[in-house]
Amino acid sequence: MVHPVPPLVRPASFRGRVARVGDFLRDHQRAVRRLQWIIVGIYLALLLIPAALPLPDRTASVFNNLTIVAQFAFWGLWWPFVLVSIPLLGRAWCGLFCPEGALTEWASRHGRGGAIPRWMRWGGWPVVAFALTTVYGQLVSVYQYPWAAAAVLGGSTLAAMAVGFLYGRNKRVWCKYLCPVNGVFNLLARLAPWHFAVDAEAWRTAERRTEAINCAPLLPLRTMEGAAECHMCGRCSDYRGAIALQPRSPEAEIVGVAPGNGWETALIVFGLMGLAVGAFLWSASPWFVTLKQALATLLVDHDIYWPLADNAPWFVLTHYPAVNDSFSWLDGAVILLFIAGATVAVGGAVFAGLWGADRVLPRPRGLRDGHTRQPLGGRWTGVHKLAQGLIPTAGIGVFLGLTATTLTLLQHEGVPTGWANVVRWALLGLALAWSLRFEWRLTGLRSAAPLRRLAAVGLIALGLVPFCWAWWLFFMRW
């Protein structure tokens, strides 16, 4: 009689196969670098060639116009699905495919090798870089025009190469400190079901003389926990016999490892759930038109006409008179006002829900999950930890906003999109459910009382109402 494999053997066998994936990446770094340079070539072609071509007319299609091909590649496929890849595979995009990462590391290899300056280590750069890039992209219509894409993406790439040339040696200093999406990827990677785990005992007992490896994103390998900053490149696989790619629960890092901090809370609540909502919704909102008309009337009544002029250069505000698309100074001001209003209204409501939940629960003293303990203290640490539970909802909001461009491009090509709203609501509902499950687990770290926990989760859910309402307006009303 053939007996089934005992249950404990299966995880060990599976874990072994997963670890071999990491070893495979380690052993094929030359192939990885070749792939990166291929992607660099494609990226530069899609970025630069359309900028040299005339603007497409209304009959242009993805089948006959390279500008539309580039637009669809960058904003219809590339960025939305890079975002999806992070919670599924960790930051494998960063370590294996990203052209900007490859270029900044190449520049660092041949650069000055200077010390990283103190100002660059400031913890607020992920928030500031994300906010500035998002807002500037809206002002210059980055999704619609190749010059705008060249300015936003190309400017970021040039800055990455400059930072690589000036600082570090064979490192990705730009990626760790200044990349506009580093903070977003850092948060989403906490949901990944894989990470490079470090065995502290194996590290301690390994031979002292071990060949050094290059961790390009500058991680402290010996004390590395979680997948937030790891680029999943595989270079450290089996290093000192202590590091291996391993499966894990997608909830393990948020519940048991990541304590959160003020900048991460700001990025989740006011960046991804506030500012990004405003950036995605303003162009579809009738409120934007009403506000602009009211302000225009007020300006005319007071004989102030210069804000109505559309003479800003294209790299400041959208200016393409050949296709009758130019922003006035008033347009730019109202875009900024709309995005700021959404940041305060939506982000403020979410933060209020987190604050209320934190006040309902006992003061946090520490987090315990298996062998992991993260001490907490201070006035806002409970809020920061609860904010981590909103990462699935914040991430799906950005994905839904980006795929709005995907759907617009598909409609332009005559592809039916009647199925889109069903998929959108399903994704948003699943993300909300996952976030509320996270919040239930996180409240359990501070209280065993079901009513207290339920009240806290209820307050967080109440704070999410404006966020959900904004997407209802976008999907159903506007």
Secondary structure, 3 states (H helix, E strand, C coil): CCCCCCCCHHHHHHHHHHHHHHHHHHHCHHHHHHHHHHHHHHHHHHHHHHHHCCCCCCCCCCCCCHHHHHHHHHHHHHHHHHHHHHHHHCCHHHHHHCHHHHHHHHHHHCCCCECCCHHHHCCCHHHHHHHHHHHHHHHCCCCCCHHHHHHHHHHHHHHHHHHHHHECCCCCHHHHHCCCCHHHHHHHHHHCCEEEEECHHHHHHCCCCCCCCCCCCCCCHHHCCCCCCCCCCCCCCCHHHCEEEEECCCCHHHHHCCCCCHHHHHHHHHHHHHHHHHHHHHHHCHHHHHHHHHHHHHHHHCCCCHHHCCCCCCCCCCEEHHHCEECCHHHHHHHHHHHHHHHHHHHHHHHHHHHHHHHHCCCCCEEEECCEEEECCCCCHHHHHHHHCCHHHHHHHHHHHHHHHHHHHHHHCCCCCCCHHHHHHHHHHHHHHHHHHHHHHHHHCCCCCHHHHHHHHHHHHHHCHHHHHHHHHHHHHC
